[in-house]
Amino acid sequence: MLSPNEVMYMGNLFKSLTSYSAYFGYDNGFGQYYLYENFLKFFINIFPNYFYLVLNIFIASLYILSFVKFFKAFDINIYLLPLFSLWFFSEKFYKKFGGLNWTEEGIAEPRQLGWVFLIFSIAYFYEKKYYLSIFYLTITSYFYFVVILLLIPLFLFLLIRFKVHFKYLTVYSILVSPYLLFLYSENATSNSISESLKIYIVERHPHHLYPFENGVLRREWYPSLEIYISLLLFCFLITIFLRLIKNPNTVELSYLIYFLLALLSIYLVFTYFFPINRFILLMPIRIYNILYFILLISFFSILSSSLNKVLVNLILFGTLVPLLFVSPLLIDAKNFLTGNYVSEVQVLSDEDRGVRLLKLNSINTDHSELINFIKSSLDENDVLLIKDENYLTISLEMTTGVNAYVLEKIIPKSLDNVKEWKNRKFKKLELINECRNSIDLNMDFFILSRNIDSDDECGSIVFTNETYKLSKLK
């Protein structure tokens, strides 16, 4: 199944085109993902039946190639790459590095592509191949400009430290200027945005953007505090070993760690004193993703400098076997070759709208029945109010084309529409609780709930199975 994040980003391609779509306001503000959307369309059109499998292979290959390039730039023994990959793709790591989770979070997000091209850019910079570095940095910008804004101090630090001519910065600025103008034209907001910022930061994304409340760390952020303290200790230990090795490459890694740690700390202090502002929308604490990656690279640089060839070979062969077992690509390939692979994506023709994506793998029978009923009985003139949102039900609009009106997960990308998102949530609750149409008498409204919710029937039941109940509002 598509992860909630994938539904949020990919669903804009397959949403209903009416004003009752849950993706309202995405056209204003979603232009920042223009390249990402066209990237997905390319894979969907070329590989309609095995789109997701091919996308997995493509992005995984990009990451492996970026690791190889980074190992080469910092003179790390390539035989350690399987162990590094095993660690990188493990559950403990992907939750730290931009959410790269192959089994739960999904990979079809702009940030996954932004991070991998950033790795290429940094590696080429340290190889003094500055134009290649600019090329990959530009791609990063077009896929995930947020990370560029957060790392501007780092780029300036590197330019000054290595005395790189600022002409390269000029070249980069020219390359991204059309995109910046495009973003500005799409995201220009009204003067009164304070309320929208508060809704977006405090109500919708406190787990990402709002660590401090009234000067006190929120309880849900306690684990993040533990991670930060552990990160400080790990940085201290790693840099000691990097300095002891006295290798030019390890010294440069230690400088990177120092600077990124200082930048992260500055961002934390800024968040403490200014918890609600536009800058917070960039998720500045996410800077620790790249710090964590550099720490991991540093650890393997220490291993490479400290171990003899025999031990490195043992590590190589000792990690190849478990890597085969955890690799999602090989699991997919095995299922495909043995005939157990179910096409995860079907692209159906639609004369009015081009293609529509249907993710069918791992969907249970009850959900399949619900999808088939909605597609055969409802259309874009109807509105589906989803009472219990989960990773299955939030994808119903993109899989059926029926308006979902408003979803907790799908918040507009433009601040201009955030208030409307909150108003829609209130109207949706009012409609469900009072069982009357207070929004539009010209539309038919259907309420989707769990079948066990027998005490709150609203309207006449038009569909039911062991999991779902769909009622038409009278």
C-alpha positions in Angstrom: 0.0 0.0 0.0 1.0 3.6 -0.5 2.3 5.2 2.7 0.4 8.2 4.1 3.3 10.4 2.9 3.1 9.0 -0.6 -0.6 9.5 -0.7 0.0 13.1 0.3 2.5 13.8 -2.5 1.3 11.4 -5.3 -2.4 12.0 -4.8 -2.2 15.4 -6.3 -1.7 13.7 -9.7 -4.9 11.7 -9.4 -7.2 13.9 -7.4 -10.7 14.9 -8.2 -10.8 18.1 -10.2 -13.8 19.7 -8.3 -13.5 22.2 -5.5 -14.6 19.5 -3.1 -11.3 17.6 -3.5 -9.2 17.0 -0.3 -6.3 18.3 -2.4 -7.8 21.8 -2.7 -5.1 24.5 -2.7 -2.5 22.0 -3.8 -2.1 23.7 -7.2 -1.2 26.9 -5.4 1.9 25.9 -3.5 2.5 22.4 -5.0 4.5 23.8 -7.9 7.6 23.3 -5.7 7.2 19.7 -6.6 6.8 20.2 -10.3 9.9 18.2 -11.3 8.9 15.4 -8.8 5.5 15.1 -10.3 6.8 14.8 -13.9 9.4 12.4 -12.7 6.6 10.1 -11.4 4.6 10.5 -14.6 7.6 9.4 -16.6 7.9 6.1 -14.6 4.1 5.6 -14.7 3.9 6.0 -18.4 7.0 3.8 -19.2 6.4 1.1 -16.6 2.6 1.1 -16.0 2.4 -2.4 -14.5 5.6 -2.4 -12.5 6.0 1.2 -11.7 6.7 0.9 -8.0 9.2 -2.0 -8.4 11.2 -0.1 -11.0 11.1 3.1 -8.9 12.5 1.1 -5.9 15.3 -0.2 -8.0 16.1 3.2 -9.6 16.2 5.1 -6.3 18.1 2.4 -4.5 20.6 2.3 -7.3 21.1 6.1 -7.0 21.8 5.8 -3.3 24.3 2.9 -3.8 26.1 5.0 -6.5 26.1 8.0 -4.2 27.7 5.9 -1.5 30.3 4.7 -3.9 31.1 8.3 -4.8 31.3 9.4 -1.2 33.6 6.4 -0.3 35.9 7.4 -3.2 35.9 11.1 -2.2 37.0 10.3 1.3 39.2 7.3 0.5 37.1 4.7 2.4 37.7 1.0 1.5 35.0 0.1 -0.9 34.8 -3.4 0.6 33.0 -1.8 3.5 30.2 -0.7 1.3 27.9 -3.7 1.9 28.1 -3.2 5.7 27.4 0.6 5.2 24.4 -0.2 2.9 23.1 -2.8 5.4 23.3 -0.1 8.1 21.8 2.6 5.9 18.8 0.6 4.8 18.1 -0.8 8.3 15.1 0.3 10.3 17.3 2.2 12.8 18.8 4.3 10.1 16.0 5.2 7.7 14.0 6.9 10.4 16.9 9.2 11.0 17.8 10.0 7.4 14.9 11.9 5.9 12.4 9.1 6.5 13.9 6.7 4.0 11.9 3.6 5.0 11.5 1.0 2.4 8.7 -0.9 4.1 6.5 1.6 5.9 7.1 5.2 4.9 7.7 4.5 1.2 10.2 6.0 -1.2 8.1 8.0 -3.6 8.7 11.3 -1.9 10.6 14.4 -3.1 12.9 14.4 -0.2 14.3 10.9 -1.0 15.5 12.2 -4.3 16.7 15.5 -2.9 18.9 13.8 -0.3 20.5 11.4 -2.8 21.5 14.2 -5.2 22.8 16.2 -2.2 25.1 13.3 -1.3 26.4 13.4 -4.9 26.9 17.1 -4.8 28.9 17.1 -1.5 31.1 14.2 -2.7 32.0 16.0 -6.0 32.7 19.1 -4.1 35.4 17.4 -2.0 36.8 15.9 -5.2 37.1 19.5 -6.4 34.8 18.8 -9.4 32.8 22.0 -8.7 30.7 22.1 -11.9 29.5 18.5 -11.3 28.8 19.5 -7.7 26.7 22.5 -8.9 24.9 20.2 -11.3 23.7 17.8 -8.6 23.0 20.7 -6.2 20.7 22.2 -8.8 18.9 18.9 -9.2 18.5 18.7 -5.4 17.1 22.2 -5.5 14.4 21.3 -8.0 13.4 18.2 -6.1 13.7 19.4 -2.5 14.5 23.1 -2.2 13.8 23.0 1.6 17.1 21.3 2.3 19.1 23.8 0.2 17.7 26.7 2.3 18.6 24.9 5.5 22.2 24.2 4.3 23.0 27.6 2.9 25.4 28.3 5.8 27.2 25.0 5.2 27.7 25.8 1.5 29.1 29.2 2.3 31.4 27.6 4.9 32.7 25.2 2.3 33.3 27.9 -0.3 35.2 30.0 2.2 37.2 27.1 3.7 38.4 25.8 0.3 38.7 29.2 -1.2 36.5 28.3 -4.1 35.8 31.1 -6.5 32.4 32.6 -6.1 31.8 32.3 -9.8 30.5 28.8 -9.0 27.9 30.3 -6.7 26.9 32.7 -9.5 26.5 29.7 -11.9 24.3 27.9 -9.4 22.2 31.0 -8.7 21.5 31.4 -12.5 20.5 27.8 -12.8 18.0 27.9 -10.0 16.7 31.5 -10.6 13.8 30.4 -12.9 12.7 27.9 -10.3 12.9 30.5 -7.5 10.8 33.0 -9.6 8.3 30.2 -10.2 8.0 29.4 -6.5 7.6 33.0 -5.6 4.8 33.5 -8.1 3.0 30.4 -6.8 3.5 30.9 -3.1 2.9 34.7 -2.7 0.6 34.9 0.3 -1.6 37.5 1.9 -0.2 39.8 4.6 -2.2 38.1 7.4 -0.6 34.7 7.8 0.0 34.5 11.5 -3.2 32.4 12.1 -2.4 30.1 9.2 1.2 29.6 10.6 -0.2 28.7 14.0 -2.6 26.2 12.5 0.1 24.6 10.3 2.8 24.5 13.1 0.9 24.0 16.3 -2.3 22.1 15.2 -1.1 20.1 12.2 2.6 19.5 12.6 3.6 19.8 16.3 5.5 16.5 16.0 7.7 18.0 13.3 7.7 21.8 14.0 6.7 22.6 17.5 9.1 21.1 20.1 8.7 23.9 22.7 5.5 25.1 24.3 5.7 28.0 26.7 9.4 27.5 26.9 9.1 23.9 27.9 9.9 20.8 25.8 6.8 19.0 24.8 6.5 15.4 26.1 6.2 14.0 22.6 9.6 15.4 21.9 11.4 13.7 24.8 12.7 10.9 22.5 14.2 13.6 20.2 16.0 15.2 23.2 17.5 11.8 24.0 18.6 11.4 20.4 20.1 14.9 20.4 22.1 14.2 23.6 23.3 10.9 22.1 24.2 12.7 19.0 26.4 15.1 20.9 28.2 12.3 22.7 28.7 10.4 19.4 30.0 13.5 17.6 32.5 14.0 20.4 33.8 10.5 20.3 33.9 10.3 16.5 35.8 13.5 16.1 38.4 12.4 18.7 39.1 9.3 16.6 39.1 11.2 13.4 41.7 13.6 14.7 43.9 10.7 16.0 44.1 9.1 12.6 45.6 12.3 11.2 44.3 11.6 7.7 43.4 14.7 5.6 40.0 13.2 4.7 39.1 12.3 8.3 40.1 15.9 9.4 37.7 17.3 6.8 34.9 15.0 8.1 35.5 16.3 11.6 35.1 19.9 10.3 31.9 18.9 8.7 30.6 17.4 11.9 31.6 20.4 14.0 29.9 22.8 11.6 26.7 20.8 11.2 26.4 20.2 14.9 26.8 24.0 15.5 24.2 24.7 12.8 21.7 22.2 14.4 22.2 23.8 17.8 21.6 27.3 16.4 18.4 26.1 14.7 17.3 24.6 18.0 17.9 27.9 19.9 16.1 29.8 17.2 13.1 27.4 17.4 13.0 27.9 21.2 12.8 31.7 21.0 10.8 32.0 17.8 8.5 28.9 17.6 6.0 30.3 15.1 7.3 31.8 11.9 7.9 31.0 8.2 11.4 29.7 8.8 10.0 26.9 11.0 8.1 25.6 8.1 11.4 24.4 6.6 11.7 21.9 9.5 15.1 23.2 10.6 15.7 20.4 13.0 15.8 18.1 10.0 19.4 19.3 9.5 20.4 16.4 11.8 19.6 14.0 8.9 22.7 15.0 7.0 24.7 15.2 10.3 23.7 11.6 11.0 24.8 10.5 7.6 28.2 12.3 7.9 28.7 10.6 11.3 28.0 7.2 9.7 30.5 8.0 6.9 33.0 9.1 9.6 32.6 5.8 11.5 33.4 3.8 8.3 36.3 6.1 7.5 37.7 5.2 10.9 37.1 1.5 10.2 38.8 1.8 6.8 41.9 3.4 8.3 42.1 1.1 11.3 41.4 -2.4 10.0 43.8 -4.6 7.9 42.7 -6.2 4.7 41.9 -9.5 6.3 39.4 -8.0 8.7 37.9 -5.9 5.9 37.4 -9.0 3.7 35.7 -10.8 6.6 33.4 -7.8 7.1 32.6 -7.9 3.4 31.6 -11.5 3.2 29.9 -11.3 6.7 27.5 -8.6 5.5 26.7 -9.7 2.0 24.4 -12.5 3.2 22.3 -10.5 5.6 22.2 -7.7 3.0 20.5 -10.1 0.6 17.9 -10.9 3.2 17.0 -7.4 4.1 17.1 -5.9 0.6 13.5 -5.0 -0.4 14.7 -5.0 -4.0 15.7 -8.6 -3.9 12.6 -9.6 -2.1 10.5 -7.9 -4.8 12.7 -9.5 -7.5 12.3 -13.0 -5.9 8.5 -12.6 -5.8 8.5 -11.4 -9.4 10.6 -14.4 -10.7 8.6 -16.9 -8.7 5.3 -15.6 -9.9 4.2 -14.3 -6.5 4.6 -10.7 -7.4 1.3 -8.9 -7.8 1.4 -5.8 -9.9 1.4 -3.1 -7.3 0.2 -0.5 -9.7 -2.4 -0.5 -12.4 -2.8 2.5 -14.7 -6.2 2.8 -16.2 -7.0 5.0 -19.1 -9.2 8.0 -18.5 -10.2 10.0 -21.5 -10.8 13.1 -19.5 -7.8 13.0 -17.2 -5.2 10.9 -18.8 -4.1 8.2 -16.3 -5.1 7.2 -12.8 -3.0 5.3 -10.4 -4.4 2.3 -8.5 -2.2 0.7 -5.8 -3.6 -2.8 -5.4 -0.9 -4.8 -3.7 -1.6 -5.9 -0.1 -5.1 -4.5 -0.1 -7.4 -6.8 1.9 -10.7 -8.0 0.4 -12.9 -5.7 2.4 -11.0 -2.7 1.1 -11.1 -4.0 -2.5 -14.9 -4.4 -2.2 -15.2 -0.8 -0.9 -13.1 0.6 -3.8 -15.1 -1.4 -6.4 -18.4 -0.1 -4.9 -17.3 3.5 -4.8 -16.0 3.4 -8.4 -19.2 1.8 -9.7 -21.8 3.8 -7.7 -20.2 7.2 -7.0 -18.6 9.8 -9.2 -16.9 13.2 -9.0 -20.3 14.8 -8.2 -20.4 13.0 -4.9 -18.5 13.7 -1.7 -16.9 11.0 0.5 -16.5 12.0 4.2 -14.1 9.7 5.8 -14.7 9.4 9.5 -11.8 7.1 10.4 -8.7 8.0 8.5 -5.9 5.5 8.1 -3.3 4.6 5.5 -6.0 2.8 3.4 -8.9 5.2 3.6 -7.0 8.4 3.0 -6.0 7.1 -0.5 -9.6 6.6 -1.6 -9.8 9.9 -3.6 -6.7 9.1 -5.6 -7.8 5.5 -6.3 -11.5 6.3 -7.1 -11.6 9.9 -8.2 -14.4 10.7 -5.7 -14.0 13.9 -3.6 -12.8 13.4 0.0 -13.5 17.0 0.9 -10.9 17.3 3.7 -8.4 14.9 5.3 -6.2 15.4 8.4 -3.1 14.2 6.5 -3.7 16.3 3.4 -3.0 19.9 4.4 -2.7 22.5 1.7 0.9 23.5 0.7 0.0 27.1 0.5 -0.6 29.1 3.7 -3.5 30.9 1.9 -5.6 27.8 2.1 -4.7 26.6 5.6 -7.7 28.4 7.2 -10.0 26.8 4.7 -8.6 23.4 5.6 -9.5 24.0 9.3 -12.9 25.3 8.4 -13.6 22.2 6.3 -12.6 20.0 9.2 -15.2 21.7 11.4 -17.9 21.5 8.7 -17.1 17.8 8.2 -17.5 17.1 11.9 -20.7 19.1 12.1 -22.1 17.2 9.1 -21.2 13.8 10.5 -22.4 14.5 14.1 -25.7 16.2 13.1 -26.4 14.0 10.1 -27.4 16.9 7.9 -26.0 18.5 4.8 -24.9 22.0 5.8 -22.4 22.4 3.0 -24.0 22.0 -0.4 -27.5 20.8 -1.2 -26.5 20.1 -4.8 -24.0 17.4 -3.8 -24.6 13.9 -2.5 -22.6 13.2 0.7 -21.5 9.8 1.8 -20.1 9.0 5.2 -17.5 6.2 5.5 -17.0 4.7 9.0 -16.0 1.4 10.5 -18.7 -1.2 10.6 -18.4 -1.6 14.4 -19.6 2.0 14.8 -23.2 0.9 14.9 -24.4 3.5 17.3 -23.7 6.5 15.1 -25.6 5.6 11.9 -26.1 8.6 9.7 -28.3 8.4 6.7 -29.2 5.3 4.8 -26.6 2.5 4.5 -25.7 1.9 0.9 -22.7 -0.4 1.4 -21.4 -2.6 4.2 -19.0 -5.4 4.9 -17.1 -6.7 7.9 -14.8 -3.6 8.0 -16.6 -0.7 6.4 -20.0 1.0 6.4 -20.9 3.6 3.8 -24.0 5.7 4.5 -25.7 8.2 2.2 -26.8 11.4 3.9 -30.5 12.1 3.6 
